[in-house]
Amino acid sequence: MFVALIKDEADAAIADEIKDKNLKSMYQANRNFILGQVFNRIINLLVNAKLTRKILEIILEKSKKIRSQIRPNRSRERKNKHPRKKHHHNKKSCI
């Protein structure tokens, strides 16, 4: 819940910041960075009601700076990772 709220706010701030610039691609907040920041501070967020707003503002300011690129019209598709080959050694060996 925290992550989605922070990401929406950061995406809106990033969009406002880059709307006047003529950039080659669009940007969005890095979701993995926000998840890591929230997980590192989850206990403080839940225990300290006084610090919750300040912690969320700090995470929001950091997440505005750490962005990931949105790449429209990719020329190549993403690789299809094979989940079946993850544990390929879990078979009996033949004699």
C-alpha positions in Angstrom: 0.0 0.0 0.0 2.8 2.4 0.9 4.7 1.5 -2.2 1.8 2.2 -4.6 1.0 5.6 -3.0 4.7 6.7 -3.1 5.0 5.5 -6.7 1.9 7.4 -7.8 3.2 10.6 -6.2 6.7 10.2 -7.6 5.4 9.5 -11.1 3.2 12.6 -11.0 6.2 14.7 -9.8 8.5 13.2 -12.5 5.9 13.9 -15.2 5.5 17.5 -14.0 9.3 18.0 -14.0 9.9 16.6 -17.5 6.8 17.8 -19.4 8.6 21.0 -20.6 11.8 19.2 -21.6 12.2 17.6 -25.0 13.4 14.2 -23.9 14.0 11.1 -26.0 12.1 8.8 -23.6 9.7 9.0 -20.7 10.6 8.1 -17.1 8.9 6.6 -14.1 9.8 6.0 -10.5 11.8 2.8 -9.9 9.5 0.4 -8.1 12.2 -1.9 -6.8 14.0 1.0 -5.1 10.8 2.1 -3.4 10.1 -1.4 -2.2 13.6 -1.6 -0.7 13.3 1.7 1.0 9.9 0.8 2.5 11.0 -2.7 3.6 14.1 -1.1 5.4 11.8 1.3 7.3 8.6 -0.7 7.7 9.0 -1.1 11.5 9.5 2.6 12.0 6.5 3.4 9.7 4.2 1.2 11.8 5.5 1.9 15.3 6.2 5.7 15.2 3.1 7.6 14.1 5.0 10.9 14.5 7.8 9.9 12.1 5.6 8.2 9.5 4.9 11.4 7.5 8.6 12.4 7.6 9.8 9.0 6.6 7.4 8.8 3.7 8.5 12.3 2.5 12.1 11.2 2.6 11.3 8.1 0.5 9.3 10.2 -1.9 12.2 12.7 -2.4 14.7 9.9 -3.0 12.3 8.1 -5.4 11.9 11.2 -7.6 15.6 11.0 -8.3 15.9 7.3 -8.9 14.1 6.7 -12.2 13.6 3.9 -14.7 13.2 4.5 -18.4 9.9 3.7 -20.2 10.9 2.3 -23.6 8.1 2.4 -26.1 8.2 0.5 -29.4 11.0 -1.9 -28.5 12.7 -3.4 -31.5 13.2 -6.7 -29.7 11.0 -8.5 -27.3 12.1 -9.4 -23.8 13.7 -12.8 -23.3 11.4 -15.6 -22.4 12.9 -17.1 -19.2 12.2 -20.8 -18.9 10.9 -21.5 -15.4 11.1 -25.3 -16.0 14.9 -25.1 -16.2 15.3 -23.5 -12.8 16.1 -26.7 -10.9 17.3 -29.0 -13.7 19.5 -31.1 -11.4 16.5 -32.4 -9.5 16.3 -35.6 -11.6 17.8 -39.0 -10.9 20.9 -39.6 -13.0 20.9 -42.6 -15.3 23.3 -45.4 -14.7 
